[in-house]
Amino acid sequence: MPVLPAELTFAQANTCLTMLREAARAERGAQVLVDATPLTRFDSSALAVLLECRRDVLHDGKGFAVRGLAPRLRELADLYGVSALLADAAPADDGARPATPAA
C-alpha cells in the first residue's frame, strides 16, 4: 500500500509523486489504496500529487481510494471541488463472504 510521508509540500511533490507511481504500479490488486494517515504538514501540492496519482492508476485500469485524509486537506479538496475524486476507502474487506448453509 502506498503511504504518504509526514510532509508533502511543493518541495516534496515531485519526489512523492514518483514514489507513489512506483508503489501504485507494484500493487497487484484491482484497487490502489493510498494511506494518508501519516500526512501532517501539507499544502495544495498534496492534492495535486494525489490527483495525478489517481489519474495514473485509473489509466492503468485500477480503482483508487485514499485512507486517512486529514480533515484540513479534505476541506481544501472541497474548496477546489475535487473531494469526490479522492474517495475515502471503505473499511477493510478481505473479500471473504459468510458461508451460507447448504439447502
Disulfide bonds with the S-S distance in Angstrom:
none
